[in-house]
């Protein structure tokens, strides 16, 4: 019993010292890097929830930074995409994601990454019930990605998700997704450019979405082979 109390006290003290140390810019960067890696490696909704909570704790220590809120929002959005069952419960995750994306937007105006994230959240709500939401949400989703690209034409996340939307619409209309597949190729080039330009100065910036491009490349390859 005494040993358990000692271990618990040590854990609480270590955690307290760690989060207090986030006032140090270098420690902030290390904590963010660790949590970003954890988020990308998440195998379950519980893992993503833990990531969201960690980013929110970091945000409290660095209330002037938009990136912790961005990643908290992304974590909740990814929970929404992984969730199944009742639409209202799925929507609740996306509502949480939208809340933190909006808070991040208050800190960083005219930010293409945040606009693209908002589109990703809207696309998740559309996917939760495409039969009932397709007509109302599809134009909003595509418009949001187009807005992000207008702000930054080299944003690969906005481009690949717009390509995904256009691919789905082409399939629905019984058309070949030629334009969408062309956008996939362009997005892959942008992802490669982004990866080659990574450095210490932008190491915390969003870099996700290439897996979506690879999946769509495979789908486009199958269509071309038909």
C-alpha positions in Angstrom: 0.0 0.0 0.0 2.8 2.4 0.9 4.6 1.6 -2.3 1.5 2.3 -4.3 1.1 5.7 -2.6 4.7 6.5 -3.4 4.3 5.5 -7.0 1.1 7.5 -7.3 2.7 10.6 -5.7 5.7 10.3 -8.0 3.5 10.1 -11.1 1.4 13.1 -10.1 4.6 15.1 -9.3 6.2 14.1 -12.6 3.0 15.1 -14.5 2.7 18.4 -12.7 6.3 19.3 -13.4 6.0 18.2 -17.1 2.9 20.4 -17.8 4.4 23.3 -15.8 7.5 23.1 -18.0 5.4 23.8 -21.0 6.1 27.5 -20.4 9.4 26.7 -22.0 9.2 27.0 -25.8 11.4 24.0 -26.4 9.4 21.9 -24.0 6.2 23.0 -25.8 7.6 21.9 -29.1 8.7 18.5 -27.7 5.2 18.0 -26.1 3.4 18.9 -29.3 5.7 16.7 -31.4 5.0 13.8 -29.0 1.2 14.3 -29.1 1.1 14.7 -32.9 2.9 11.4 -33.2 0.5 9.8 -30.8 -2.5 11.1 -32.6 -1.2 9.8 -36.0 -0.5 6.4 -34.4 -3.8 6.2 -32.6 -5.4 2.8 -32.9 -8.7 3.5 -31.1 -11.2 6.1 -30.3 -9.8 6.1 -26.7 -6.3 6.9 -28.1 -7.7 9.8 -30.0 -9.6 11.1 -27.0 -6.4 11.0 -25.0 -4.7 13.0 -27.8 -7.5 15.6 -27.8 -7.2 16.0 -24.0 -3.5 16.4 -24.2 -3.7 19.1 -26.9 -6.3 20.9 -24.8 -4.0 20.9 -21.8 -1.2 22.3 -23.9 -3.6 24.9 -25.2 -4.3 26.1 -21.7 -0.6 26.6 -21.1 -0.2 28.4 -24.5 -3.5 30.2 -25.0 -2.0 32.3 -27.8 -1.1 29.3 -30.0 -3.6 28.0 -32.5 -2.0 24.7 -33.3 -2.9 22.9 -30.0 -6.6 23.7 -30.7 -6.2 22.7 -34.3 -4.9 19.2 -33.3 -7.6 18.9 -30.6 -10.2 19.6 -33.3 -8.5 17.1 -35.7 -8.5 14.4 -33.0 -12.2 14.9 -32.4 -12.9 14.9 -36.2 -11.0 11.6 -36.6 -13.1 10.1 -33.7 -16.2 11.1 -35.7 -14.9 9.4 -38.8 -14.1 6.2 -36.9 -17.5 6.2 -35.1 -20.4 4.1 -36.1 -24.1 3.8 -35.2 -26.4 6.6 -34.2 -25.9 9.7 -36.3 -26.5 12.1 -33.4 -23.6 10.5 -31.5 -21.4 10.8 -34.5 -22.4 14.5 -35.0 -21.5 15.2 -31.3 -17.9 14.3 -32.1 -17.9 16.6 -35.1 -19.5 19.3 -33.1 -16.6 19.1 -30.6 -14.2 19.3 -33.5 -15.9 22.3 -34.9 -15.9 24.1 -31.5 -12.1 23.9 -31.2 -11.6 24.8 -34.9 -13.6 27.9 -34.3 -11.6 28.8 -31.2 -8.4 28.3 -33.3 -9.8 30.6 -36.0 -10.2 33.3 -33.4 -6.4 33.1 -32.8 -5.4 32.8 -36.5 -7.5 34.7 -39.0 -7.5 33.8 -42.7 -5.8 30.5 -42.1 -6.1 28.1 -45.0 -5.3 25.1 -42.8 -8.2 25.9 -40.4 -10.6 26.4 -43.3 -9.5 23.1 -44.8 -10.1 21.5 -41.3 -13.6 23.0 -41.2 -14.2 21.4 -44.6 -13.0 18.0 -43.3 -15.4 18.3 -40.3 -18.3 19.2 -42.6 -17.4 16.3 -44.9 -17.5 14.0 -41.9 -21.1 15.2 -41.1 -22.0 14.6 -44.7 -20.5 11.0 -44.6 -22.5 10.3 -41.4 -25.8 10.5 -43.4 -25.1 11.0 -47.2 -28.6 10.1 -48.2 -30.2 12.9 -46.2 -27.4 15.4 -46.2 -25.9 15.1 -49.6 -28.0 17.8 -51.3 -27.6 20.4 -48.5 -24.0 19.7 -47.4 -22.1 18.8 -50.6 -22.1 22.4 -51.9 -21.0 23.7 -48.5 -18.2 21.1 -48.2 -16.8 21.8 -51.7 -17.2 25.5 -51.2 -15.1 25.3 -48.0 -12.3 23.4 -49.7 -12.4 25.9 -52.6 -12.1 28.7 -50.2 -9.1 27.1 -48.5 -7.4 26.7 -52.0 -8.2 30.3 -52.8 -6.3 31.3 -49.7 -3.5 28.9 -50.4 -3.5 27.1 -53.7 -0.6 24.8 -52.6 -2.5 23.3 -49.6 -2.5 19.6 -50.4 -5.2 18.7 -47.8 -7.8 21.1 -49.2 -7.0 19.8 -52.7 -7.1 16.1 -52.0 -10.4 16.4 -50.1 -11.9 18.5 -52.9 -10.8 15.7 -55.3 -12.5 13.2 -53.1 -15.7 15.1 -53.2 -15.5 15.5 -57.0 -14.7 11.8 -57.4 -17.8 10.9 -55.4 -20.0 13.3 -57.4 -18.7 11.9 -60.7 -19.5 8.4 -59.6 -23.0 9.5 -58.5 -23.6 11.1 -61.9 -22.3 8.0 -63.7 -19.3 10.0 -65.2 -15.6 9.3 -65.3 -13.7 11.1 -62.5 -11.2 12.5 -64.9 -10.9 16.0 -63.3 -10.9 14.5 -59.8 -8.0 12.1 -60.7 -6.1 14.9 -62.2 -6.4 16.7 -58.9 -5.1 13.6 -57.1 -1.9 13.7 -59.1 -1.5 17.4 -58.4 -2.1 16.9 -54.6 0.5 14.1 -54.5 3.1 16.6 -55.9 2.1 19.1 -53.3 2.4 16.5 -50.5 5.9 15.6 -51.8 6.8 19.3 -51.9 5.5 19.8 -48.4 7.5 16.8 -47.1 10.8 18.0 -48.7 10.3 21.5 -47.2 9.9 20.3 -43.6 12.3 21.8 -41.1 12.6 22.7 -37.4 10.8 26.0 -38.1 7.6 24.3 -39.5 7.8 20.9 -37.8 4.5 21.3 -36.0 2.5 22.4 -39.0 -0.2 20.0 -40.4 1.3 17.3 -42.6 -1.5 14.7 -42.8 -3.6 13.6 -45.8 -1.1 11.8 -48.0 -2.6 8.5 -47.1 -5.9 9.8 -48.6 -4.1 10.7 -51.8 -2.6 7.2 -52.0 -6.0 5.6 -51.6 -7.5 7.8 -54.3 -4.6 7.1 -56.6 -5.4 3.4 -56.3 -9.1 4.1 -57.0 -8.2 6.2 -60.0 -5.9 3.5 -61.3 -8.7 1.0 -61.2 -11.0 3.4 -63.1 -8.4 4.0 -65.8 -7.9 0.2 -66.2 -11.6 -0.4 -66.9 
